[in-house]
Each structure stands twice: as structure tokens, then as C-alpha cells.
């Protein structure tokens, strides 16, 4: 029901997750990232506990491979789970349980891992990884481009209805946490529209959280 990627920007140290599904509100259950530690996507028949567990292990210094191994050893029903992880060194690891739904497969490269289930074809994760690896610019732009490439390669076997993107960097909250929880239209394009609006304001929102006395004005009517 899902295709996704976890990624790291080697130049900035940002981590991110982008995901889409035929199910509603997929990012609310499946996308996890922590500044300085890494990112995790927990999907297929989702166990939301795996995301925080994975982040705690990454924060403790475990590699992505060690994290996936620990999750496999310490959790039941892993045959039904699909989990992706990227660590602070850009190493990645993937678990795709044998009970993952439909056509399920995965692909990886340095700083990026992609996986999916109920896919239209087995090439979707590789298309996502290739698009991310060959892209430049802000991590958010690269995540969106990768998801668009996955959709163009076939995406899920049926129409997708939700999508989300989370990015972390330096502060203890996501600097980007955008979601389209349900739409009949393409949620990845809805997510892209939200990203294009939000991207120029990221730094301002961080500044307002850290020190509103020196943050820029809000730029809304009544703020004079």
C-alpha cells in the first residue's frame, strides 16, 4: 500500500522521509526522523512502534544495519513489516518481510533507501533511488523529485491518496512536516505544492521557535 524513501543530505546533514500510499494519512504512521541521528520509515502492515525504536537506536550510535538487525530480533510479526533506515554516516539498511503485500521490493545507494509494497512493478524503488542520487539542491526538493520519479515509474498498483514529507536539521523538532492526508487527486503533487509554499519560510519558522524577538515579521495582514 506504500512506496517511500529515507534520505540524508551529505552536505547539510539533514535527514528526511517521503512517503505515499492508497491508505489515508500514511505519514502520520510511517515517517520518523531525528536530527543528528537518522531517519526511519515503517510501513506495509505498519507497526508505528518501530519508528521510535529505530530512532532511539540510531541516536545511541547504532548503524542502520545494526538498527534493522535489532528490530528484527526484538519485535514480533516482522514478516509483515517493511522498515527502511539511514544513519548519520549515510549508510542504509532495509527489512522487507516475507508477508509484505503484493509486489514488494527495495533499492538502496549511499544516503538513500527506498521500498514499497503493492507496487505496480518491481522497478519503482530503483527509480526513486536513482532520482534521489542524481539530484541536487535542498533535501526537500530531492525527496519530492524522487517520489515523482517513483510515481512516473508506476507507483502503487492502484491510485494513491495520501503523502507526506518530514525533514530534520539541528533543532529537536522537524523543520518540515508536511502532509496530504486524503485526496482523490494526486497527493504527491499536493505535497509538492505545500512544499513550494513552505520552503521559503523554513528558516523564519525555526527563528521564531528559537528567539521570536529577532525573528522576521509574520507577513500576514495585521502584522505591522
Secondary structure, DSSP 8 states (H G I E B T S, - for coil): -EEEEEEE-TTT--EEEEEEESSTTHHHHHEEEETTTEEEEEEES--THHHHHHHHHHHTT--HHHHHHHHHHH-TTGGGEEEEEEETTS-EEEEE-TT--SS-EEEEETTEEEEEESBSSTTHHHHHHHHHHT--S-HHHHHHHHHHHHHHTT-BSS---EEEEEEE-SSSS-SEEEEE---SS-HHHHHHHHHHHHHTTHHHHHHHHHHGGGS----STT--
